[in-house]
Amino acid sequence: MGKLTLHGATVSPFVRKVKLVLLEKGIDHDHEPSAPSQDPEFLKISPLGKIPVLIDEEGRAINDSSVIVSYLEDRFPEKSVLPQDSYQRSRARWFEEYADGVVSPNLVFGIFGQRIVMPYFFGTPTNEETVQAAIESAPKFLSYLEAEIKGKDYFVENTYGLADISIASTFCNLRHADFHIDQEKFPELAKWFERLLGREDVQQLLQGEKGFIDSLKAKAQSA
Ligand SMILES: N[C@@H](CCC(=O)N[C@@H](CS)C(=O)NCC(=O)O)C(=O)O
C-alpha cells in the first residue's frame, strides 16, 4: 500500500491550502508538484484536469481542495484545523469559500494569473487592463476581511486554522505577483498576513515557489 499523495504544485492557491493543512495536521504524505493537465492519464484521477488531487493509500482519487480538506478532517480529526463549535466551524468554512470562490477568481486570477501565469507559464502577454480592473476591485474584498480580523490575531475563535490557511493561500499568490496589502487602508489585515508569513511552513513553501517562478522568468528572458 502506498502513502497519501498530493498532486499539484503549490503555486496554485488551492494546492497550497491543502499542503498547509497536511503540514499543520502532521500527516505523512508524498507530494507530486504537477501542473493541471488534459492528458488522458491525468484525467483518470482528475476528471476536470485540475489540481489539487489527493490519492489515498489504495490509489483512490479525491478531487477539489475543499473536499480534500473535509476528507483529511474526517480521517485525521486530531489536531483539527476547524473549531469544535458548529457555528464557528461554519464560519471557518465560509472564509475558505470566500478565499476560493471570491478572492481567487477576482484577485488571484486577475493579478497573479495575468502577471505570472500568462507570460511565464503560457508565453502570452499580460493584459494590463485586466490587472488594473482586479486591483481596482481589491478594496471591496479587503475591506470585508479587514473588518473581520479587527481586534483578533486569527479569523475564527482567534486560533490559527482553515480560515487563515485559505485566505493566506490566496494572498501568497498576490505577493508573488507584487501586489501588497495597503498597510494604511488595511492595517489589521496587513499585520495578520505578516503574522502568517512569519510561520515556518508558509515561509518554506513561498521560498520554493519563488525559486520556481524565478526560474521560469529567467527562462523567458533568455529565450
Ligand atoms: N474548486 C477547485 C479549483 C481548482 C482549480 O481551479 N485549480 C486550478 C489551478 S489554480 C486548475 O487546476 N486549473 C486548470 C483548469 O481549470 O483547467 C479546488 O478547490 O480544488
The ligand as a MOL file (V3000), in Angstrom:
LIG
                    3D

  0  0  0     0  0            999 V3000
M  V30 BEGIN CTAB
M  V30 COUNTS 20 19 0 0 0
M  V30 BEGIN ATOM
M  V30 1 N -12.5050 24.2330 -6.8660 0
M  V30 2 C -11.2350 23.6490 -7.2040 0
M  V30 3 C -10.4710 24.6180 -8.0610 0
M  V30 4 C -9.1490 24.0130 -8.5140 0
M  V30 5 C -8.5340 24.8250 -9.6310 0
M  V30 6 O -9.2110 25.6040 -10.3440 0
M  V30 7 N -7.2270 24.6170 -9.8520 0
M  V30 8 C -6.5640 25.2950 -10.9320 0
M  V30 9 C -5.1080 25.5840 -10.5560 0
M  V30 10 S -5.0150 27.0460 -9.5750 0
M  V30 11 C -6.5260 24.3790 -12.1300 0
M  V30 12 O -6.2510 23.2070 -11.9980 0
M  V30 13 N -6.8330 24.9390 -13.3080 0
M  V30 14 C -6.7780 24.2280 -14.5260 0
M  V30 15 C -8.0590 24.2540 -15.2800 0
M  V30 16 O -9.0060 24.9590 -14.8430 0
M  V30 17 O -8.1360 23.5880 -16.3110 0
M  V30 18 C -10.4750 23.3170 -5.9130 0
M  V30 19 O -10.7540 23.9470 -4.8900 0
M  V30 20 O -9.6490 22.3860 -5.9300 0
M  V30 END ATOM
M  V30 BEGIN BOND
M  V30 1 1 1 2
M  V30 2 1 2 3
M  V30 3 1 2 18
M  V30 4 1 3 4
M  V30 5 1 4 5
M  V30 6 2 5 6
M  V30 7 1 5 7
M  V30 8 1 7 8
M  V30 9 1 8 9
M  V30 10 1 8 11
M  V30 11 1 9 10
M  V30 12 2 11 12
M  V30 13 1 11 13
M  V30 14 1 13 14
M  V30 15 1 14 15
M  V30 16 2 15 16
M  V30 17 1 15 17
M  V30 18 2 18 19
M  V30 19 1 18 20
M  V30 END BOND
M  V30 END CTAB
M  END
